[in-house]
């Protein structure tokens, strides 16, 4: 069918790094294994091939052949899923300098319609989501030295009680005191809600609730800064971290034990501080949740 031909996705982003550094990040395995995939036998030689899996669980074999190379500017390779589909597509990575200190990456993935025999995980919508996450989050975080930190704690209380304690506005001020004494939030926790995280002086961060499942999971996407309780426009500083995530996941171990897992994207200048303060905050939350 004509409407099924030439399906493609495209994602593009400007970065505050020179074009040579961006090129190195996407073509040097020592760099991209930290934000992309581990590809043991990667090559940029035209005619060469490389294979990789999506995860250590060896899920979704990818087979690629290098089709075109313009060093420093353009890298083109095929993209196939031989275990799921007979189809073949083409991925193009294009690096363009904006000036001496800024560059733009545009990624285009064409021919996705050929994966129609592979099922719902291989649709253009899925690829768009995947590439957006890879370029606009994983690569961005790597280039801007943003690290994902993981924390967890077991709490001797039912999941519902831990959730209620964590987001009760009075208790929130108590367990977040290691980060900022007197911190609080404004807004109702719900899907797509806008939340203000504030210091007593009215400064902080505004964020959107990207995913909400009461008693189980909440995902915040941090957007920008607050000053005097007012949302500020994205500036050069906040542009580096806007879109970062903070995730709280509650897992029921048994009727009276809950594991709280936290993932948070942190800029390099705050990493050591967060490594010290987050465990203190979670210990305070545990103490509050376990009170009878």
GIZIQUI-V908696 format. One record per backbone hydrogen bond with DSSP energy under -0.5 kcal/mol. NH is the residue of the N-H (numbers start at 1). CO is the residue of the C=O. E is the energy in kcal/mol with one decimal. If there is no record, write none. Layout:
# GIZIQUI-V908696
NH:CO:E  NH:CO:E
This chain:
# GIZIQUI-V908696
4:1:-1.4  5:2:-1.6  7:4:-0.5  9:109:-2.1  11:107:-2.3  13:105:-2.1  15:103:-3.4  17:15:-1.2  21:18:-0.6  22:18:-1.9  23:19:-2.7  24:20:-2.0  25:21:-1.9  26:22:-1.4  27:23:-1.2  28:24:-1.9  29:27:-0.7  31:28:-2.0  32:28:-2.4  33:29:-1.7  34:31:-1.9  35:32:-0.9  36:32:-3.5  39:37:-0.8  40:38:-0.6  42:39:-1.3  47:66:-2.5  48:45:-2.6  50:64:-2.2  52:62:-1.7  54:59:-2.6  54:60:-0.6  58:55:-1.9  62:52:-3.0  63:80:-2.0  64:50:-2.5  66:48:-2.9  67:76:-2.6  68:76:-1.7  70:74:-3.2  73:70:-2.9  74:70:-2.4  75:93:-2.3  76:68:-2.7  77:91:-2.3  78:65:-2.6  79:89:-2.2  80:63:-1.8  84:81:-1.8  85:81:-2.9  89:79:-1.7  90:110:-2.6  91:77:-3.1  92:108:-2.8  93:75:-3.0  94:92:-0.6  94:106:-2.2  95:73:-3.5  96:104:-2.6  98:99:-0.5  98:102:-2.6  99:102:-1.7  102:99:-0.6  103:15:-2.1  104:96:-2.9  105:13:-2.5  106:94:-2.4  107:11:-3.1  108:92:-2.2  109:9:-2.8  110:90:-2.9  110:108:-0.5  111:7:-1.3  112:7:-1.8  114:111:-1.8  115:112:-2.1  116:113:-1.3  118:115:-2.2  122:119:-1.6  123:120:-0.7  127:123:-2.2  128:124:-2.7  129:125:-2.2  130:126:-2.4  131:127:-3.1  132:128:-2.4  133:129:-2.0  134:130:-2.2  135:131:-2.9  136:132:-2.3  137:133:-1.0  138:133:-2.4  139:134:-2.8  140:135:-1.0  141:137:-3.0  142:138:-1.9  143:139:-2.7  144:140:-2.1  145:142:-1.2  146:141:-3.5  147:145:-0.5  147:266:-2.9  149:147:-0.7  149:264:-3.0  151:262:-2.4  153:260:-1.7  155:258:-3.2  157:155:-2.2  162:158:-2.1  163:159:-2.5  164:160:-2.3  165:161:-2.6  166:162:-2.6  167:163:-2.0  168:164:-1.4  172:168:-3.0  173:169:-1.1  174:170:-0.9  174:171:-0.5  175:171:-2.6  176:172:-1.7  177:174:-1.1  179:176:-1.5  180:176:-1.8  182:173:-0.5  183:180:-1.9  184:198:-2.4  186:196:-2.4  190:188:-0.7  192:209:-2.0  193:190:-2.1  195:193:-0.5  195:207:-3.2  196:186:-2.5  197:195:-0.5  197:205:-3.2  198:184:-3.3  198:196:-0.6  199:203:-2.7  202:199:-2.3  204:226:-1.7  205:197:-2.1  206:224:-2.4  207:195:-2.8  208:221:-2.5  209:193:-2.5  210:208:-0.9  210:219:-2.7  211:219:-1.1  213:217:-2.9  216:213:-2.4  217:213:-2.5  218:248:-2.0  219:211:-2.4  220:246:-3.0  221:208:-3.0  222:220:-0.6  222:244:-2.9  223:206:-2.6  224:206:-1.4  226:204:-2.6  227:230:-2.3  229:202:-3.6  230:227:-1.8  232:225:-2.7  239:235:-2.2  240:237:-1.0  241:238:-0.9  242:238:-2.3  243:222:-3.5  244:241:-2.1  246:220:-2.0  247:263:-3.3  248:218:-2.5  249:261:-2.9  250:216:-3.2  251:249:-0.5  251:259:-2.9  253:251:-0.7  253:257:-2.1  254:257:-1.6  257:254:-1.2  258:155:-2.8  259:251:-3.2  260:153:-2.8  260:258:-0.6  261:249:-3.1  261:259:-0.6  262:151:-3.2  263:247:-2.0  264:149:-2.1  265:245:-2.3  266:147:-2.8  268:145:-0.6  270:267:-1.9  271:267:-0.7  271:268:-0.7  274:270:-2.6  275:271:-2.2  276:272:-1.2  277:273:-2.6  278:274:-2.4  280:276:-0.7  281:277:-2.4  282:278:-2.5  283:279:-2.1  284:280:-1.8  285:281:-2.1  286:282:-2.5  287:283:-2.2  288:284:-2.2  289:285:-2.5  290:286:-2.0  291:288:-0.8
